[in-house]
Amino acid sequence: MRYRALWTLVCGAVALAMSGCGGSSVEFATPSGTASEGASGVAVPTIAEAAIGSTSDASPAGGSGAGCTSDAAPVFTHHYTDLDGIEFINPTIVTSGNWLKNRQYHKVVTDADNHAAEVPIYAPADAVATGVTYYLSQMVSWAGDSFELAQYDIRFRVSCEVTFGFDHVSRLEEPFASLAPAAAVRDTRDAEVRLSVEVEAGQLIGWTTGTEPAHVWDFSVSNTAVTNVFANQARYEGTGDLARLLHAVCPSDYLAPGLVNAYRAKFGWWQGSAADAGCRSPADVAGALAGGWFQAPFEPVANAAADWGLVATVAADGYLDVSGPGVSLRVAPEDPSFLDPAAMTGEHCYVDYQRRGWAYVALTSGVTLAAAFGEGACPSALPDTHQVFYR
């Protein structure tokens, strides 16, 4: 649809490393060895993932590291970046196309020509580096042209319970620059170099300008002592790609008191900052539209990939993101069609803030949702061409 293409330009560069994006299919390694988010055959983001790009998640879904120390509430005592170089932060859990991700996004400050200066990335706490991947991420220019960008994903363990990671890193400092793979790869299965390198809080890890042209990079924190509750918990516990969302936590919750307010002050997204901007862990609201929906009823299958279908969440700028297969739209908080997805328990038609299209959604039960997307004026009832999604 026409408004999908326009949404691509709003968001910027995307890693088209997924079958639904019109780019090459790339699979990313996870600690379990299964294909991670964005893998071939997973019904995930269309080009609407634009600003973000995608690689493997920055932390394992669970389990403790060898020789680790138990600490479910470590304190991040140091800045993990220079906030003067950050325009805004969209906090965990984020929407990326029609799926949810276990990280938060950082938009790098750019000049009038969209040039970004590198920002530093530091270890926020004493930790052990556990792995680094060097990969080719396919981006999309403002004009719609695709190109490859070599970037790093690097992971750390703070304690037996808590891990963190940075993604879309442009270059690494030593010793990581020498330890990382020499050549970037498209297929990252088995491409991660396992590490066991101690770092100190405040140590410089690398530098980044993020994705291009959106200039966004990721920071994620996982805590196996925390289990998020979703509308269909069995699906998240029984699907390999979703398990990491179970333990996604808000990075700012671990920052020292003297640091946290500076990061929260940056919470926002493309259209500014909402007064109540904050982390959303988890995103689901049982019995309502909010959160993630899938293309088929859940059936437990070992190492299964998530068949993402539709996501509805309110971003840190207060705008509602509603995305289905191949379609994404945003609804302004002041628009007459805006209705918080956590309060949408019947049926409703949402209109994109740039009038690029609409999404008609109807909860047909507590665990099923009918949805249709189109252009022009909202229909008076659910179209017969709707698709059904499942918790």
C-alpha positions in Angstrom: 0.0 0.0 0.0 1.1 3.6 -0.6 1.2 4.5 3.0 3.5 1.6 3.8 6.1 3.2 1.5 5.7 6.6 3.1 6.1 5.1 6.5 9.4 3.7 5.4 10.6 7.2 4.6 9.5 8.4 8.0 11.4 5.6 9.8 14.6 5.6 7.7 17.0 2.7 7.3 16.0 -0.8 8.1 17.7 -4.1 8.1 15.7 -5.9 5.4 17.1 -9.2 6.7 13.7 -10.9 6.7 11.5 -12.5 4.2 8.6 -10.0 4.5 10.8 -7.0 3.6 11.6 -7.6 0.0 15.2 -8.0 0.8 17.4 -11.0 1.2 16.6 -13.5 3.9 19.1 -13.6 6.6 19.1 -15.7 9.8 20.7 -14.6 13.0 22.3 -16.8 15.6 20.8 -17.1 19.1 22.5 -18.7 22.1 20.3 -21.8 21.6 21.4 -22.1 18.0 17.9 -21.5 16.6 17.1 -18.7 14.2 16.5 -15.4 16.1 14.1 -12.5 15.3 14.3 -11.5 11.7 15.2 -15.0 10.6 14.1 -16.4 7.2 10.6 -17.6 7.2 9.5 -15.4 10.2 6.5 -13.2 9.4 8.0 -10.0 10.9 8.7 -6.5 9.9 8.0 -5.2 6.6 10.0 -2.2 5.4 8.3 -0.4 8.3 11.1 -1.5 10.5 12.9 1.2 8.8 14.7 3.2 11.5 15.9 0.3 13.3 17.6 -2.6 11.5 17.8 -6.0 13.1 20.3 -8.6 14.3 20.1 -11.2 17.0 18.9 -10.2 20.4 21.5 -8.8 22.7 21.2 -11.3 25.5 20.2 -14.9 26.1 16.7 -15.8 27.1 17.9 -17.4 30.3 20.5 -19.5 32.0 23.6 -18.5 33.9 27.1 -18.0 32.7 29.9 -20.2 33.8 31.5 -18.9 37.0 29.1 -16.0 37.3 28.0 -14.3 40.6 24.4 -14.2 41.5 23.0 -10.6 41.7 19.4 -10.0 40.4 19.6 -6.2 41.1 23.0 -4.9 40.0 23.5 -1.2 39.7 24.8 0.5 36.5 27.1 3.0 38.0 28.4 4.7 34.9 26.9 6.3 31.8 26.7 3.9 28.8 26.8 6.7 26.3 27.2 10.5 26.0 23.7 11.8 26.3 24.7 15.1 24.6 24.9 13.1 21.3 21.4 11.4 21.8 18.3 13.1 20.6 15.8 10.7 22.2 15.4 7.2 23.6 12.4 4.9 22.8 12.4 2.7 25.9 11.9 -1.1 26.2 9.8 -3.0 24.9 9.7 -1.4 21.4 7.7 -2.0 18.4 9.5 -2.8 15.2 7.2 -3.3 12.2 4.6 -5.9 13.4 6.7 -7.4 16.2 8.0 -6.6 19.6 11.7 -6.4 20.6 13.5 -6.7 23.9 15.5 -3.5 23.6 15.3 0.3 23.6 16.3 2.6 20.7 18.7 5.5 20.8 18.4 8.2 18.1 21.8 9.9 17.4 21.7 13.7 17.0 22.1 14.8 13.3 22.8 18.0 11.6 20.7 19.7 8.8 22.2 17.3 6.3 21.4 14.2 8.4 25.1 13.7 9.3 25.7 12.1 12.7 28.8 12.4 14.8 29.9 9.1 16.5 28.7 8.6 20.1 30.7 6.5 22.5 29.4 3.3 24.1 30.6 2.4 27.6 30.2 -0.5 29.9 27.6 0.7 32.5 28.9 -1.8 35.1 31.7 -4.3 35.7 30.9 -7.1 33.4 32.2 -9.9 31.2 32.0 -9.7 27.4 30.5 -12.9 26.2 30.2 -12.6 22.4 30.5 -10.3 19.4 29.0 -10.6 15.9 30.1 -8.6 12.8 27.3 -8.6 10.3 26.0 -6.9 7.2 22.7 -5.1 7.8 20.7 -4.1 4.7 19.5 -0.5 5.0 17.1 1.6 3.0 17.9 5.2 2.0 15.4 8.0 2.2 15.0 7.6 -1.5 14.1 3.9 -1.1 17.4 2.5 -2.3 18.8 -0.5 -0.3 22.5 -0.9 0.7 24.5 -2.9 3.1 26.1 -1.5 6.3 28.6 -3.5 8.4 27.9 -3.3 12.1 28.6 -5.0 15.4 26.5 -6.7 18.1 28.3 -7.2 21.4 27.0 -8.9 24.5 27.9 -8.8 28.2 27.1 -10.6 31.4 26.9 -8.6 34.7 25.7 -11.5 36.9 24.1 -14.9 36.7 20.8 -13.2 36.1 21.5 -10.0 34.3 23.0 -9.5 30.8 23.1 -6.5 28.5 24.1 -5.8 24.9 24.6 -3.1 22.3 23.6 -3.5 18.7 24.3 -1.4 15.5 27.7 -0.5 16.8 29.9 1.2 14.1 33.3 0.4 15.4 34.9 -1.3 18.4 37.8 -0.3 20.7 40.5 -2.7 21.8 40.6 -5.4 22.8 37.3 -6.1 21.0 38.3 -4.7 17.6 41.0 -7.4 17.4 38.8 -10.2 18.9 35.8 -9.5 16.6 35.5 -11.3 13.2 37.6 -9.7 10.4 34.8 -9.7 7.9 31.1 -8.9 8.2 28.6 -11.6 7.2 25.1 -11.7 5.9 24.1 -15.0 7.5 25.1 -14.8 11.2 24.3 -18.4 12.2 27.4 -19.6 14.0 29.0 -16.2 13.3 29.3 -15.0 16.8 32.8 -15.1 18.3 32.5 -16.2 21.9 34.4 -14.1 24.4 35.3 -14.1 28.1 36.8 -10.6 28.6 36.3 -8.7 31.8 35.5 -5.0 31.5 35.2 -2.3 34.1 32.4 0.1 34.6 33.0 3.1 32.4 35.3 1.3 30.0 35.0 2.4 26.4 33.5 -0.4 24.2 33.1 1.3 20.9 31.5 4.1 18.8 28.4 4.3 16.7 26.3 6.5 14.4 23.7 3.7 14.4 21.7 2.7 11.4 21.5 4.8 8.2 19.9 7.1 7.5 17.8 7.0 10.7 20.9 6.8 13.0 19.4 4.6 15.7 21.2 2.0 17.8 20.0 -0.5 20.5 20.7 -1.2 24.1 19.0 -4.2 25.8 19.0 -5.6 29.3 17.7 -9.0 30.3 17.1 -10.3 33.9 16.1 -14.0 34.3 14.9 -13.2 37.8 12.1 -11.1 36.2 9.4 -12.8 34.2 7.0 -10.6 32.2 3.4 -11.7 31.9 1.8 -11.8 28.5 -1.7 -12.4 27.4 -0.8 -16.0 26.3 2.1 -16.9 28.5 2.4 -20.4 27.1 3.2 -19.0 23.7 6.1 -16.9 25.0 7.4 -19.7 27.1 7.1 -22.3 24.3 8.4 -20.3 21.3 12.1 -19.9 20.9 12.0 -16.4 19.4 9.7 -15.1 22.1 11.5 -16.4 25.2 13.8 -13.4 25.4 10.9 -11.0 25.7 10.0 -12.8 28.9 13.0 -11.3 30.7 13.3 -8.0 28.9 13.7 -5.2 31.5 14.0 -1.5 31.5 17.7 -0.4 31.5 16.9 2.8 33.4 15.7 0.7 36.3 19.3 -0.4 36.9 20.9 3.0 36.6 22.4 4.6 39.7 20.2 7.3 41.2 22.5 10.0 40.0 22.2 8.9 36.4 18.6 7.7 35.9 16.8 11.1 35.5 19.1 12.2 32.7 18.2 9.1 30.7 14.5 9.3 31.4 14.5 13.0 30.3 15.5 11.7 26.8 12.5 9.3 26.6 10.6 10.1 23.3 10.3 9.1 19.7 9.9 10.6 16.2 7.1 13.0 17.1 8.5 14.2 20.5 7.9 13.0 24.0 4.8 12.1 25.9 4.3 13.2 29.5 4.0 9.5 30.6 6.8 8.1 28.4 8.4 5.1 30.0 9.2 1.4 29.6 6.5 -1.0 28.5 7.4 -4.4 29.9 5.3 -6.3 28.9 3.3 -4.7 26.2 0.2 -7.1 26.3 -3.0 -6.2 28.0 -5.3 -9.3 28.3 -8.7 -8.8 26.8 -7.7 -5.6 24.9 -5.9 -4.8 21.7 -2.6 -3.7 23.3 0.5 -5.8 22.6 1.4 -8.6 20.2 -0.8 -10.9 18.0 0.1 -13.8 15.8 -0.9 -15.3 12.6 -1.9 -18.8 13.9 -3.1 -20.3 17.1 -0.3 -21.4 19.4 0.9 -24.9 19.1 4.0 -25.9 21.1 6.8 -26.8 18.7 10.4 -27.1 19.7 12.6 -24.2 18.5 9.7 -22.6 16.7 10.0 -19.1 15.3 7.3 -16.6 16.1 4.8 -15.9 13.4 4.2 -12.2 14.3 0.9 -10.8 12.9 -0.1 -7.5 14.4 1.2 -5.2 17.1 -0.5 -2.2 18.8 1.5 -0.1 21.3 1.8 3.5 22.3 5.4 4.8 21.7 7.3 7.2 23.9 6.1 10.1 21.8 2.5 9.3 22.7 1.6 8.1 19.2 -0.1 4.7 18.7 1.7 2.3 16.4 -0.6 -0.2 14.7 1.2 -2.6 12.3 0.1 -5.7 10.5 1.7 -7.8 7.8 3.1 -5.4 5.3 1.4 -2.3 6.8 2.3 0.2 9.5 0.5 3.3 10.6 0.7 5.9 13.4 -2.2 7.5 15.2 -1.7 11.0 16.8 -2.9 11.3 20.4 -5.0 14.3 19.5 -6.7 12.5 16.5 -10.4 11.7 17.0 -9.6 8.1 16.1 -7.1 7.7 18.8 -8.0 5.1 21.5 -5.5 3.6 23.8 -5.1 0.0 22.8 -5.2 -1.0 26.4 -8.7 0.4 26.5 -9.8 -1.0 23.1 -11.9 -4.0 24.1 -14.5 -4.0 21.2 -14.0 -2.8 17.7 -12.5 0.5 16.4 -11.1 2.1 13.3 -7.8 3.9 13.6 -6.6 6.6 11.1 -2.9 7.3 10.3 -1.8 10.8 11.4 -0.8 11.6 7.8 -4.0 10.2 6.5 -2.2 7.5 4.6 -4.6 4.8 5.6 -6.7 3.1 8.3 -6.8 0.0 10.4 -10.1 -1.5 11.5 -9.7 -3.9 14.4 -12.3 -6.0 16.3 -11.8 -8.3 19.3 -13.8 -11.4 18.5 -12.8 -13.0 21.8 -10.3 -12.5 24.5 -7.7 -14.3 22.4 -8.7 -13.6 18.8 -8.6 -10.4 16.8 -9.9 -9.5 13.4 -8.2 -6.7 11.5 -8.2 -5.1 8.1 -6.1 -2.3 6.6 -7.0 0.1 3.8 -6.8 3.6 2.3 -9.4 6.4 2.2 -12.1 6.8 4.8 -12.7 4.3 7.6 -15.4 1.7 6.8 -18.5 1.6 8.9 -18.0 -2.1 9.8 -15.3 -4.7 9.7 -14.5 -5.5 6.0 -15.0 -9.1 4.8 -11.3 -9.1 3.7 -10.1 -9.0 7.3 -7.5 -11.3 8.7 -7.7 -13.1 12.1 -4.9 -13.0 14.6 -4.3 -14.9 17.8 -2.7 -14.4 21.2 
